Amino acid sequence: MSRIGKQKITIPQGVTVETKDGDIIVTGPKGTLTRALHACVTLTTTDGVIEVQVQNSADKLQKSLWGTFASHVKNMITGVTEGFKKELEINGVGYKVSMQGTDVKIEAGYSHPVIFKIPSEVTASTEKNRIMLESTDKERIGQIAAEIRLVRKPEPYKGKGIKYVDEVIRRKAGKTSSKGA
């Protein structure tokens, strides 16, 4: 039995969850999210509570899909009610970040600035050396944040690069010169 899958999910006020043509559609005050539903997973809605079920709870694949889809539905509900935020920080001498229309312009030690195109479902803003991303889709915002981080990953010696605000970079000691005889 999946511990996450068998938990009941309450639908908050102003949110509708429906299944149509093998898709889960969640609509709320911040927008609409859609996800394909696996054939062995079913959603049952009664009195503002969603139950996720699978055909055979003993099957290993179906057991894993049970918890996965329960988490997906919870994240979709959270996304259309509150939304998700990610913050990145750029560190380094001469490293800068700014907005260029809806795109993010990153100057991170290359001979040219990197223009990162932000998709329509994600909104970005910059302030000093920080990039703030907001979206209703948790997976999409995480993917965009990871791609921005890959422009210049943080290095362990000086800590230069783009990192998540809450990320801790383990620092390494550099070379030490030995004074030998």
Buried (B, 14 or more C-beta within 10 A) or exposed (E): EBEEBBBEBEBEEEBEBEBEEEEBBBBBEBBEBEBEBBEBBBBEBEEEEBBBBBEEEEEEEBBEBBBBBBBBBBBBBBBBBEBBEBBBBBBBEEBBBEBEEEEBBBBBEEEEBBEBEBBEEBBBEBEEBEBBBBBBBBEBBBEBBEEBBEBBEBEEEBEBBBBBEEEEBEEEEEEEEEEEE
